[in-house]
């Protein structure tokens, strides 16, 4: 299974929703990077994604985007293959 990295904050409902979907799809470990406690991490996130909002989700080397992007990818049937590295 591909590595999953997610930039988050503690109180973000979209982050919780995205984590729940990933767990439903079999992800056992999510590397969480908290941008609310680490301003340098927020700068890194913005530099690599061009976005300011959380969550920002990476599966392997692919930047999926935010929660809505993740949900859309799952709805289109692309999430599980991406997680499996297909």
N, CA, C and O atoms as a GROMACS GRO file, in nm:
protein
  344
    1UNK      N    1   0.085  -0.119   0.000
    1UNK     CA    2   0.000   0.000   0.000
    1UNK      C    3   0.089   0.124   0.000
    1UNK      O    4   0.190   0.129   0.070
    2UNK      N    5   0.050   0.222  -0.079
    2UNK     CA    6   0.125   0.347  -0.086
    2UNK      C    7   0.120   0.422   0.046
    2UNK      O    8   0.023   0.413   0.121
    3UNK      N    9   0.227   0.495   0.073
    3UNK     CA   10   0.238   0.580   0.191
    3UNK      C   11   0.138   0.696   0.179
    3UNK      O   12   0.124   0.755   0.072
    4UNK      N   13   0.069   0.728   0.289
    4UNK     CA   14  -0.027   0.839   0.291
    4UNK      C   15   0.024   0.945   0.387
    4UNK      O   16   0.053   0.917   0.503
    5UNK      N   17   0.034   1.067   0.337
    5UNK     CA   18   0.075   1.182   0.418
    5UNK      C   19  -0.035   1.286   0.410
    5UNK      O   20  -0.087   1.315   0.302
    6UNK      N   21  -0.070   1.344   0.526
    6UNK     CA   22  -0.178   1.441   0.528
    6UNK      C   23  -0.139   1.559   0.618
    6UNK      O   24  -0.103   1.542   0.735
    7UNK      N   25  -0.147   1.678   0.561
    7UNK     CA   26  -0.129   1.800   0.640
    7UNK      C   27  -0.264   1.831   0.704
    7UNK      O   28  -0.366   1.837   0.636
    8UNK      N   29  -0.264   1.850   0.837
    8UNK     CA   30  -0.389   1.865   0.912
    8UNK      C   31  -0.377   1.974   1.018
    8UNK      O   32  -0.270   2.030   1.042
    9UNK      N   33  -0.492   2.000   1.081
    9UNK     CA   34  -0.497   2.074   1.207
    9UNK      C   35  -0.582   1.992   1.303
    9UNK      O   36  -0.651   1.899   1.262
   10UNK      N   37  -0.575   2.025   1.431
   10UNK     CA   38  -0.643   1.945   1.532
   10UNK      C   39  -0.795   1.950   1.518
   10UNK      O   40  -0.862   1.849   1.540
   11UNK      N   41  -0.850   2.065   1.484
   11UNK     CA   42  -0.996   2.082   1.490
   11UNK      C   43  -1.064   2.081   1.353
   11UNK      O   44  -1.180   2.122   1.342
   12UNK      N   45  -0.997   2.036   1.251
   12UNK     CA   46  -1.050   2.041   1.115
   12UNK      C   47  -1.147   1.925   1.089
   12UNK      O   48  -1.105   1.809   1.088
   13UNK      N   49  -1.277   1.953   1.069
   13UNK     CA   50  -1.372   1.844   1.041
   13UNK      C   51  -1.346   1.775   0.908
   13UNK      O   52  -1.374   1.656   0.894
   14UNK      N   53  -1.292   1.846   0.811
   14UNK     CA   54  -1.260   1.785   0.682
   14UNK      C   55  -1.144   1.687   0.695
   14UNK      O   56  -1.139   1.586   0.625
   15UNK      N   57  -1.051   1.718   0.784
   15UNK     CA   58  -0.939   1.627   0.809
   15UNK      C   59  -0.992   1.497   0.870
   15UNK      O   60  -0.950   1.388   0.830
   16UNK      N   61  -1.082   1.509   0.965
   16UNK     CA   62  -1.141   1.390   1.028
   16UNK      C   63  -1.217   1.306   0.926
   16UNK      O   64  -1.208   1.183   0.927
   17UNK      N   65  -1.290   1.372   0.840
   17UNK     CA   66  -1.367   1.301   0.737
   17UNK      C   67  -1.276   1.229   0.640
   17UNK      O   68  -1.301   1.114   0.602
   18UNK      N   69  -1.168   1.296   0.598
   18UNK     CA   70  -1.072   1.235   0.505
   18UNK      C   71  -1.004   1.115   0.570
   18UNK      O   72  -0.987   1.011   0.507
   19UNK      N   73  -0.963   1.129   0.697
   19UNK     CA   74  -0.900   1.017   0.767
   19UNK      C   75  -0.995   0.899   0.778
   19UNK      O   76  -0.954   0.784   0.762
   20UNK      N   77  -1.122   0.927   0.806
   20UNK     CA   78  -1.220   0.818   0.818
   20UNK      C   79  -1.235   0.743   0.686
   20UNK      O   80  -1.241   0.620   0.686
   21UNK      N   81  -1.240   0.815   0.574
   21UNK     CA   82  -1.252   0.749   0.444
   21UNK      C   83  -1.129   0.665   0.415
   21UNK      O   84  -1.140   0.551   0.369
   22UNK      N   85  -1.012   0.719   0.441
   22UNK     CA   86  -0.889   0.644   0.416
   22UNK      C   87  -0.885   0.516   0.499
   22UNK      O   88  -0.844   0.411   0.450
   23UNK      N   89  -0.927   0.526   0.624
   23UNK     CA   90  -0.929   0.406   0.710
   23UNK      C   91  -1.029   0.304   0.656
   23UNK      O   92  -1.003   0.184   0.660
   24UNK      N   93  -1.145   0.351   0.606
   24UNK     CA   94  -1.244   0.260   0.546
   24UNK      C   95  -1.186   0.188   0.425
   24UNK      O   96  -1.226   0.075   0.396
   25UNK      N   97  -1.093   0.251   0.356
   25UNK     CA   98  -1.033   0.192   0.237
   25UNK      C   99  -0.907   0.112   0.269
   25UNK      O  100  -0.834   0.072   0.179
   26UNK      N  101  -0.882   0.090   0.398
   26UNK     CA  102  -0.775   0.000   0.437
   26UNK      C  103  -0.644   0.063   0.479
   26UNK      O  104  -0.547  -0.008   0.505
   27UNK      N  105  -0.640   0.195   0.486
   27UNK     CA  106  -0.516   0.261   0.527
   27UNK      C  107  -0.500   0.244   0.679
   27UNK      O  108  -0.587   0.284   0.756
   28UNK      N  109  -0.389   0.186   0.718
   28UNK     CA  110  -0.365   0.163   0.861
   28UNK      C  111  -0.284   0.274   0.925
   28UNK      O  112  -0.298   0.301   1.044
   29UNK      N  113  -0.199   0.341   0.845
   29UNK     CA  114  -0.116   0.448   0.902
   29UNK      C  115  -0.119   0.570   0.810
   29UNK      O  116  -0.097   0.560   0.690
   30UNK      N  117  -0.147   0.684   0.870
   30UNK     CA  118  -0.143   0.812   0.799
   30UNK      C  119  -0.038   0.898   0.867
   30UNK      O  120  -0.045   0.923   0.987
   31UNK      N  121   0.059   0.943   0.790
   31UNK     CA  122   0.158   1.036   0.844
   31UNK      C  123   0.090   1.173   0.852
   31UNK      O  124   0.065   1.237   0.750
   32UNK      N  125   0.061   1.216   0.972
   32UNK     CA  126  -0.006   1.344   0.992
   32UNK      C  127   0.097   1.452   1.024
   32UNK      O  128   0.182   1.435   1.111
   33UNK      N  129   0.087   1.562   0.952
   33UNK     CA  130   0.173   1.676   0.977
   33UNK      C  131   0.082   1.790   1.020
   33UNK      O  132   0.004   1.842   0.940
   34UNK      N  133   0.093   1.828   1.145
   34UNK     CA  134   0.006   1.930   1.203
   34UNK      C  135   0.060   2.070   1.171
   34UNK      O  136   0.165   2.109   1.220
   35UNK      N  137  -0.012   2.143   1.088
   35UNK     CA  138   0.033   2.277   1.051
   35UNK      C  139  -0.012   2.382   1.152
   35UNK      O  140   0.037   2.496   1.147
   36UNK      N  141  -0.104   2.348   1.243
   36UNK     CA  142  -0.146   2.444   1.344
   36UNK      C  143  -0.042   2.458   1.455
   36UNK      O  144  -0.041   2.558   1.527
   37UNK      N  145   0.044   2.359   1.470
   37UNK     CA  146   0.148   2.365   1.573
   37UNK      C  147   0.287   2.386   1.514
   37UNK      O  148   0.384   2.402   1.589
   38UNK      N  149   0.298   2.386   1.382
   38UNK     CA  150   0.428   2.398   1.317
   38UNK      C  151   0.418   2.490   1.196
   38UNK      O  152   0.387   2.445   1.085
   39UNK      N  153   0.444   2.620   1.215
   39UNK     CA  154   0.434   2.716   1.104
   39UNK      C  155   0.524   2.681   0.985
   39UNK      O  156   0.489   2.710   0.871
   40UNK      N  157   0.638   2.621   1.010
   40UNK     CA  158   0.728   2.584   0.901
   40UNK      C  159   0.663   2.475   0.814
   40UNK      O  160   0.681   2.474   0.692
   41UNK      N  161   0.589   2.385   0.878
   41UNK     CA  162   0.520   2.280   0.802
   41UNK      C  163   0.412   2.340   0.713
   41UNK      O  164   0.391   2.293   0.601
   42UNK      N  165   0.343   2.444   0.762
   42UNK     CA  166   0.243   2.511   0.678
   42UNK      C  167   0.309   2.574   0.556
   42UNK      O  168   0.255   2.567   0.446
   43UNK      N  169   0.426   2.634   0.575
   43UNK     CA  170   0.498   2.693   0.462
   43UNK      C  171   0.540   2.586   0.362
   43UNK      O  172   0.530   2.607   0.241
   44UNK      N  173   0.586   2.473   0.412
   44UNK     CA  174   0.623   2.361   0.325
   44UNK      C  175   0.502   2.312   0.247
   44UNK      O  176   0.511   2.286   0.127
   45UNK      N  177   0.388   2.298   0.316
   45UNK     CA  178   0.265   2.254   0.252
   45UNK      C  179   0.225   2.350   0.141
   45UNK      O  180   0.192   2.308   0.030
   46UNK      N  181   0.228   2.478   0.171
   46UNK     CA  182   0.187   2.578   0.071
   46UNK      C  183   0.282   2.579  -0.048
   46UNK      O  184   0.239   2.596  -0.162
   47UNK      N  185   0.410   2.561  -0.022
   47UNK     CA  186   0.509   2.559  -0.132
   47UNK      C  187   0.489   2.437  -0.221
   47UNK      O  188   0.506   2.447  -0.343
   48UNK      N  189   0.454   2.324  -0.162
   48UNK     CA  190   0.443   2.201  -0.243
   48UNK      C  191   0.306   2.183  -0.307
   48UNK      O  192   0.293   2.110  -0.405
   49UNK      N  193   0.203   2.249  -0.252
   49UNK     CA  194   0.068   2.229  -0.307
   49UNK      C  195   0.009   2.353  -0.372
   49UNK      O  196  -0.081   2.342  -0.456
   50UNK      N  197   0.058   2.470  -0.333
   50UNK     CA  198  -0.002   2.594  -0.382
   50UNK      C  199  -0.133   2.625  -0.311
   50UNK      O  200  -0.206   2.715  -0.354
   51UNK      N  201  -0.163   2.554  -0.204
   51UNK     CA  202  -0.288   2.572  -0.131
   51UNK      C  203  -0.260   2.604   0.015
   51UNK      O  204  -0.156   2.568   0.070
   52UNK      N  205  -0.358   2.674   0.078
   52UNK     CA  206  -0.344   2.713   0.217
   52UNK      C  207  -0.430   2.629   0.311
   52UNK      O  208  -0.406   2.626   0.432
   53UNK      N  209  -0.530   2.561   0.256
   53UNK     CA  210  -0.629   2.491   0.337
   53UNK      C  211  -0.587   2.348   0.369
   53UNK      O  212  -0.507   2.287   0.298
   54UNK      N  213  -0.643   2.296   0.478
   54UNK     CA  214  -0.622   2.157   0.516
   54UNK      C  215  -0.754   2.084   0.506
   54UNK      O  216  -0.860   2.145   0.518
   55UNK      N  217  -0.749   1.954   0.484
   55UNK     CA  218  -0.629   1.874   0.468
   55UNK      C  219  -0.569   1.888   0.329
   55UNK      O  220  -0.638   1.925   0.234
   56UNK      N  221  -0.443   1.859   0.319
   56UNK     CA  222  -0.376   1.837   0.192
   56UNK      C  223  -0.320   1.696   0.198
   56UNK      O  224  -0.242   1.663   0.288
   57UNK      N  225  -0.361   1.614   0.104
   57UNK     CA  226  -0.336   1.471   0.111
   57UNK      C  227  -0.245   1.427  -0.002
   57UNK      O  228  -0.265   1.461  -0.119
   58UNK      N  229  -0.144   1.350   0.035
   58UNK     CA  230  -0.053   1.288  -0.061
   58UNK      C  231  -0.064   1.138  -0.047
   58UNK      O  232  -0.059   1.086   0.065
   59UNK      N  233  -0.078   1.068  -0.158
   59UNK     CA  234  -0.074   0.923  -0.160
   59UNK      C  235   0.042   0.886  -0.250
   59UNK      O  236   0.041   0.911  -0.370
   60UNK      N  237   0.143   0.826  -0.189
   60UNK     CA  238   0.268   0.805  -0.262
   60UNK      C  239   0.324   0.940  -0.300
   60UNK      O  240   0.337   1.028  -0.214
   61UNK      N  241   0.357   0.959  -0.425
   61UNK     CA  242   0.408   1.087  -0.475
   61UNK      C  243   0.299   1.175  -0.532
   61UNK      O  244   0.327   1.284  -0.582
   62UNK      N  245   0.174   1.129  -0.527
   62UNK     CA  246   0.062   1.201  -0.589
   62UNK      C  247  -0.006   1.293  -0.490
   62UNK      O  248  -0.049   1.249  -0.383
   63UNK      N  249  -0.016   1.421  -0.525
   63UNK     CA  250  -0.093   1.515  -0.443
   63UNK      C  251  -0.240   1.501  -0.484
   63UNK      O  252  -0.279   1.541  -0.594
   64UNK      N  253  -0.319   1.446  -0.394
   64UNK     CA  254  -0.461   1.424  -0.421
   64UNK      C  255  -0.538   1.554  -0.408
   64UNK      O  256  -0.630   1.580  -0.486
   65UNK      N  257  -0.501   1.636  -0.311
   65UNK     CA  258  -0.572   1.761  -0.285
   65UNK      C  259  -0.635   1.756  -0.147
   65UNK      O  260  -0.579   1.698  -0.053
   66UNK      N  261  -0.753   1.816  -0.135
   66UNK     CA  262  -0.822   1.822  -0.007
   66UNK      C  263  -0.926   1.712   0.008
   66UNK      O  264  -0.928   1.616  -0.068
   67UNK      N  265  -1.011   1.729   0.108
   67UNK     CA  266  -1.112   1.629   0.139
   67UNK      C  267  -1.209   1.609   0.022
   67UNK      O  268  -1.239   1.495  -0.015
   68UNK      N  269  -1.257   1.717  -0.037
   68UNK     CA  270  -1.350   1.704  -0.150
   68UNK      C  271  -1.285   1.632  -0.267
   68UNK      O  272  -1.349   1.553  -0.336
   69UNK      N  273  -1.157   1.661  -0.290
   69UNK     CA  274  -1.083   1.594  -0.398
   69UNK      C  275  -1.071   1.445  -0.369
   69UNK      O  276  -1.084   1.362  -0.459
   70UNK      N  277  -1.044   1.410  -0.243
   70UNK     CA  278  -1.033   1.271  -0.203
   70UNK      C  279  -1.166   1.198  -0.222
   70UNK      O  280  -1.169   1.087  -0.273
   71UNK      N  281  -1.275   1.262  -0.180
   71UNK     CA  282  -1.408   1.203  -0.195
   71UNK      C  283  -1.443   1.182  -0.342
   71UNK      O  284  -1.498   1.078  -0.380
   72UNK      N  285  -1.410   1.279  -0.426
   72UNK     CA  286  -1.437   1.268  -0.569
   72UNK      C  287  -1.355   1.155  -0.631
   72UNK      O  288  -1.406   1.079  -0.713
   73UNK      N  289  -1.229   1.144  -0.592
   73UNK     CA  290  -1.143   1.037  -0.642
   73UNK      C  291  -1.201   0.901  -0.604
   73UNK      O  292  -1.201   0.808  -0.685
   74UNK      N  293  -1.250   0.890  -0.481
   74UNK     CA  294  -1.310   0.764  -0.436
   74UNK      C  295  -1.438   0.735  -0.515
   74UNK      O  296  -1.460   0.622  -0.557
   75UNK      N  297  -1.519   0.836  -0.535
   75UNK     CA  298  -1.645   0.820  -0.609
   75UNK      C  299  -1.619   0.774  -0.754
   75UNK      O  300  -1.698   0.698  -0.810
   76UNK      N  301  -1.510   0.821  -0.812
   76UNK     CA  302  -1.475   0.784  -0.950
   76UNK      C  303  -1.404   0.648  -0.957
   76UNK      O  304  -1.374   0.599  -1.065
   77UNK      N  305  -1.379   0.588  -0.841
   77UNK     CA  306  -1.314   0.456  -0.839
   77UNK      C  307  -1.163   0.461  -0.846
   77UNK      O  308  -1.099   0.358  -0.869
   78UNK      N  309  -1.104   0.578  -0.826
   78UNK     CA  310  -0.959   0.590  -0.839
   78UNK      C  311  -0.881   0.582  -0.710
   78UNK      O  312  -0.758   0.571  -0.713
   79UNK      N  313  -0.950   0.589  -0.596
   79UNK     CA  314  -0.878   0.592  -0.469
   79UNK      C  315  -0.810   0.459  -0.436
   79UNK      O  316  -0.691   0.456  -0.406
   80UNK      N  317  -0.883   0.352  -0.441
   80UNK     CA  318  -0.828   0.220  -0.404
   80UNK      C  319  -0.709   0.183  -0.493
   80UNK      O  320  -0.606   0.141  -0.440
   81UNK      N  321  -0.718   0.198  -0.626
   81UNK     CA  322  -0.600   0.167  -0.709
   81UNK      C  323  -0.479   0.255  -0.674
   81UNK      O  324  -0.365   0.207  -0.676
   82UNK      N  325  -0.504   0.382  -0.643
   82UNK     CA  326  -0.393   0.471  -0.607
   82UNK      C  327  -0.331   0.425  -0.475
   82UNK      O  328  -0.209   0.425  -0.460
   83UNK      N  329  -0.414   0.388  -0.380
   83UNK     CA  330  -0.363   0.338  -0.252
   83UNK      C  331  -0.282   0.210  -0.271
   83UNK      O  332  -0.182   0.188  -0.203
   84UNK      N  333  -0.326   0.126  -0.363
   84UNK     CA  334  -0.258  -0.002  -0.386
   84UNK      C  335  -0.134   0.013  -0.474
   84UNK      O  336  -0.059  -0.083  -0.493
   85UNK      N  337  -0.114   0.132  -0.526
   85UNK     CA  338   0.004   0.154  -0.609
   85UNK      C  339  -0.013   0.111  -0.750
   85UNK      O  340   0.086   0.093  -0.822
   86UNK      N  341  -0.137   0.092  -0.795
   86UNK     CA  342  -0.164   0.046  -0.932
   86UNK      C  343  -0.149   0.158  -1.032
   86UNK      O  344  -0.168   0.137  -1.151
   0.00000   0.00000   0.00000
